[in-house]
Amino acid sequence: MGFSASELILNPDQSIYHLNLHPEDLADTVITVGDPDRVAMVSRYFDHIEVRKGKREFITHTGTLNGQRITVISTGIGTDNVDIVMNELDALANIDPETKAVRPQLRQLSFVRVGTSGALQPEIPLDAFLLSEYALGLDSLLHFYKSPAEHPDIQEAFVAHMGWTPPKSAPYIEKADSSLMARLDAEKVFKGFTATNVGFYGPQGRRLRLEPATAGILDQMAAFNYRGFKITNMEMETSALYALSRLLGHRAVSLNCIVANRITGRFSPSPGKAVKSLIEYTLEKLTQP
């Protein structure tokens, strides 16, 4: 029995609802970026672009580079958007749009996030590349899916260290895919424990006209250390990417360009140049023999 029309939502042309894509538009390797304008920054390096589609903040280009087919898609900001992108890309890969049933042979996708982030350790320099070995989810997305807790020892240590209060969602821990990590690792890349937060201002300790509920949250997070696990940086997508990839049977890794250091208060003088360098590094690693 297939999924109902209100569960698997398709457009009149049978493309998936939010992304406006068909199954044949999707490559096995998917680069995700937050900023829609960053899609073209990636695809400009392709030898050939076969798909250019978009709807809302979700822009997709699919093409080839050095003989490898790659999709690059913008998620927009936040784990709520990642929830849409991951579920709909998996539907394209693994649900037949005609029968509305799960395909008998599942297809595994490889997701590589190319994003920006702020460091929480003073020794991490601006414009550095950081690979998120682990992600700390401070959003609530995973709690809406059936999932056993991963790494509960780290989770419990973080809750105790922070004095995490019940009104906040329980944090969760996820890990990157080991094979993708090995493929994208290099001596110049920092390995990190990335905190994924639910907002950009108050949740990340920024104060404009509203006062954050927890004073000194950045210093507290920077001081966390559990058997060598220190929180290295903060952003807004990685935990959902890792969690949903694990649950759906895909692989995922997140690469971050450090454009700010929240502890030293410094911001990159050339963030666009730094992001360009990370894109070039990622494509080189993904397409080398």
N, C-alpha and C positions, 0 to 999 in steps of 0.2 A: 504493500500500500504506500502510495507516494505522499509527500508533504502537501498540506492544504495551501490554497492560494494566499492565505493570510500569514503563512509561515515562510514559505519560499516565494517571495514577492518578485515577480518579473514584470518588465515593461512590455508594452504592446509588441515590440520587436523581439521579445523573448530574452532580452539582455537582463542581467541582474539589476535589481531596483536602484540602489544608490550609485553603484559604480558604472552602470551603463556599459557593461562588458559582456561578451560572449565567451564561452569556454576556449575557443580557438585564439582569442586575443591574449591569453595568459601563458607566459613562459614558466618553466620550472624554477628558475632563479628570479627572485623578486626583490628589488631594492625599494625600501620604503623611506620616504622623506616627509617631513612635516609640512614644509612650505610648498604650495603648488608651483611657485616660480622655480623651485629647485629641480623639478622634473626635467625641464629643458636643459638645465645646467648639467644634468647627467647624460641625457640622451644625445646631446651635441657631440659626444665622443663616439656614438655608435657608428658603425660602417653603413648601416641601413636602418631606417625606421619604417616599420610596416603598419603600426597602429598608433593613432593619435585620437584619444577620446577623453571626454570630461563631462562631469556633472557635479554641480556644487563645488566643494573644495577638493573633490576627488579627480585628479588629472592623471591619466595613464598614457605612457608611451611604451611600446614594445618594439624591440629591434634586435640586431645582431652586432656583436663586437668580437673580432678575432674568431669568427665561426661559432660563437656561443650566443644563444638566444636569451635575452634578458628583458624583464618587465621592470619599469620604474613607476611607482605610484605614490601620490601624495595622500597622507592620512589626515592632514590638518593637525591641530594640537589636541592632545589629551587621550586618555585611555578609552573614553567613550567612543571616539572616532575610530580608534584601533579595533574596538569590538566589531564595528560595522565592517571595516576593511577585511579583517581576518576571517570572519564568518562568511562574507560574500565571496572572497577569493577561494576559500575552501569549497563553497558550494559550486563554484565554477569548475573546480578540479574534480569534485567527487560526487556531485549529484547530477543525474541526467535531467536536463530541462524539459524533455518530452514526457518521460514517465514520472518525473518528480520523485524518483527513488534513488537511494544511494547506489552508486556504481559498485559492481562486484569486485573490481580491482581498484584499490585506492591509490591515488597519486600523491606522492610526497613533494612538498614545495620547500625551497630553501629561502628564508627571509633574511635580508641584511638591512638593518636600519642604518642610515647615514644621517646623523643629526648633530645638534649643538647642545652644549651642556655647560653648567657652572661647577667648577671644582670646589670641594670642601676640605681639601688638604693643601696647606700653603706651599708644599714642595712641587705640586703639579703645575707646570708652567702654562701660560697662555699659548694658544694655538697648538697644544699637544693633542695627539690622538690617543683616545682611551677606549679600550675594548671592555665591555661590561661582562665580566665573568659571571657575576651574580647580579640579580636585581631585587631590590626591596620595594614591594608594592605598598604604598601608603594610600592608594585608592581602594575602592570596595569592589571592583569588577569581578575578581575571582570568586567572591562569596556568592555570586549569583549562578555559579556553575557547580555541579557535583565534582569535587576534587579533593583528594587527600592532601593534608598539609605537607609541604616539602620543607625540609630543614627546620623542624620545629624548635631545635635547640637555639639556632640563631634568632629565630622569631621571639622566643621567650626572653632571651638575653637583651634584645633591643627594647622590648616592652618594659622590662625592669629598669634598664638604664635610663630610658626617657620618662618613666612615670606615665606611660601612655594611658590616657583616660578612656573609659568606655564609650563616651559619645563619638570618639574617633573610630574609624573602621580598623579592625584588626589587621596588622601588617602581614604580608605573606612574602615568601622568599622563592625565587626561581633562578635557574641556572641556564646559561647559554649552551648551545649544542657544541659538544667537544670537537667534532670534525670540522665545523665551520670556524671555530676558534683557532684551530691549528692552521687552517688555510689562510686566515686573515691576520695572524699574529706576526710580529717582527720585533726586533730589538728596540726600535724607536717607539713602539706602541705600549702605553701603560695598560696594565690589567687592573680592573676596578670592580668595586661593589657599588652599584648605582642605585640611588634612591629615586623612585618614580613617584612624583607627588600629584595631587589632585587639582592643584591650581598654581598660578604663577606668583601671586602676591602674598597674601596672608599665609597660605600653606607652606610657602618657601621662606617665611620670615621677613618678607619685604613689608615696609610700612610707608604708606602715603598718607591718606586721611583716616584710614582705619587701623586700629591697633591689633596686632596678632594676639591670639589667645594665649600663646606660649612664648614668654619672653626668653630670648637667648636660644631659640631652637636650633639655629645653625651651629653654635658652639657646642651644644649638647650632641648633635648628630656627628659633628667632626670628632668629638672625643670618644665616640663609641668604638670599642675594640673587643672583639670576641675571638680569641684564639687566632689573632692576626687579621681578622676581618675588620677593616676600617671602611667607613662610607667615604668613597672618593669623590662622588659628584652627584648632582641632582638634575633631573629632567622630568618629562611628563608622558613618556610612551613605552619605555622598555619593559616594564613588568608585565603589561598586558600582552605585548608581543611574545614574550617568553612563555607566559602561562597558557595562552591560547594555542601557541605552536605545540607545546607539550601535550595538551589535551586532544588536539586534532591530529597528532602524529606527524607534524611538520618539524623542520629544523629552523633555528633562529639564532642570530647574533646581532648585537648592537654596537656600532662604532660611533663614538662621540668626538666632536671637535670642541675642545675646551676654549670657549670664547670669553669666559669670565672666571675669576677666582673670588668666591664669595667671602672667603676669610681675609684675603688681603685687600679686597675692595677694588680690584683692578679689572678692566675690560679690554679685550683685544683691540688694538688700533686698526687692524685690518681683518675683520671677521670674514668678509667675503673671500679674501685671498686664502684664508685658512680652510674654509669649507671647500673651496676649489681643490686644494691640495689633498684633502681627505677623499673627495670624489675620485680623483685620479689614482690615489693609492688603492682604493677599494676596487675599482674597475681593473687595475693591473693585477691585483691578487686573484680576483674572481675568474679572469680569463687566461691566466698563464697556464701552460701545459702542466 
